Amino acid sequence: MRVVIQRVAHASVTIEGTCKSAIQKGLLVLVGVTDTDEKEDIEWLCKKIVGLRVFDDENGVMNLSIKEIEGEILVISQFTLYASTKKGNRPSYIKAAKPDISIPRYEQFCSELSSCLGKEVGTGIFGADMKVELLNDGPVTILMDTKNKE
C-alpha cells in the first residue's frame, strides 16, 4: 500500500455536489492498493499513521500524534498513487489493484485505522469522482509505502 499523509487544518470530500465527509484538525490520507498488499501491511501502516508525531507540542516541536491531539482522519482511495510514468506521457496504472482486490483492502484499511484511532474515520466513496478540499497545515506531507517497511 502507498499513502500520502497530509496534516490539515480541515479537509472534506464532496461527491455529486454533496459533502460525504469533513474533518477539522487532523490528517488527510490518500491510499493506493496493489495486488500484493496483505492484512499485515494494513496493520503496520495504520499503527504507523496513528503513531506519527507530526503535530506541534507546547514548544512548537512536532512531537504529538493524532491520538494525542484528539484529531480526525479523512481517508480517500487513490489508485493514481501507483502511476508509472516510465514511458511516454500517459501514466500507466497497471500496478494498481483491480476493484475486486482493492475495495476489500481499502475497507479493511479504513476499519483498522478507525480501530487504531479509537473513533470513526471519514471516507469518500471508492471509485467515485470526488472533489477533495483541504487546508494543508505546515505544510506537512509524508509518503509511506509498505514495501519499504525495513
N, C-alpha and C positions, 0 to 999 in steps of 0.2 A: 504494500500500500504506500501511496505517496500522499503527503498532506502539505498544504500551505497553511500556516497558522498566523493570523494577524491579530495583534492586540488592538481592540477597538473601544472607542467611547460609546458607540452604538452601532447596530447593524440590523438590517431587515432583508427579507426576501418577499418579492411580490410576484404572483402568478396570475396572469389574465386580469390584471387590474386590482387584485385582492391581496392584501398583506397576509401571507401564510404564517410567518413567524417574525418576531422582532425581539432584540435584546438590548439591554443597556451595557454598561461596562463589562467587558469580558473578552472572549475570543471568537473570531470567525474562523472556522476550519473548513477548508476546501479539501475534499478527499477523492482520490482516484484509486481504482481497484484493478489489479491484474490477475491473470489466471492462477498464479502460484500462491496467492495470499491464503493464509490459513488462520485458524482461530488464535493460535499463538501470536501471530502478527498483530491481530486486533487487540489482544490483551496487552501486549507490550506497548503498542502505540497509545492506547487510552491511558495507561498508567503514566507514560512519559508526558502526555499532554496535560493531564491534571496536576502533575508534579512540577511542570516547568515554572521556574521562578523568574517571571518576566514582568511582574508588577512592582511598582515602587514601594519601598517601606518608608518609615517616617523620616529617613535621611535622604530620600530621593534615589536610593540604590535599588536596582531590580533584584529583589530578594524574596518576593512573596509569590505564592502560587494562586491560581484561580480559586481554589478552595478557601485559601486564607483570606481573600478579599470578598468572598461570597459572590463571585461574579457569575456571569451567564455564558453559555456557549451556543453558537449557531453553526450547524453542520450543513454543508452544501455538497452534493455529489458533483464531481467534475472529471469526466473521462479525459478531458484535454490535458490533464497532468501527465498522461502517458504519450503525449505527442512526440513523434520522431520527426526531426527536421533535417536529417542527414542528406536526403536527396531532394533536389528541386525546392520549390517554394510553397508547395501544398503539404501541410503536415499529414503524416500517416498516424492512425490511431490503432494499429494492429496489435500493440501491446496492451491496450485497454481490454479488460474482460467484457465478454458479452453479457447482456442483461440477465441471463439465467444464472450466471455466477455472481455478477456484480450487485444485483439487487439484494439477494440474501446477505452478502458480505457487508454491504452498506447498512442494512437494517441491524445486523449484529453489531457493527461498529457503533451506531447510534445508541443502541441498548446498553452496550458495555460502557460507553462514555457516560451515559446517564447514571449508571450504577456507580462508577468511579467518582463522579462529581457529587452524587447524593441528591440529585434533582434532575428533572427532565431537561434535555437539550432541545433547542429549537431546530427545525429542519425545513428543507424545501420539499419538493416532490421529485423523486428520481425520474430523470428523463424529460422533465418539463422544461419549457422555455421560461427561465427565471430571470428576474431583474433583482440583482443584489446591490444594496446600498450599504455603505459603511463609512465611518469616520475613523481612519486608522490613527491610533494613538501612539505617538512616538516619532516617526513610525517604528513599529516593531513587527518584523515579518520573519518567520522561521520556516525552513523547508526541512521535512523529515521523510525518510524512505526506509521502510522496514528491511530492505535488502542491505542497508548499511548499519545494522544494529551493532556490529562489533568493531 
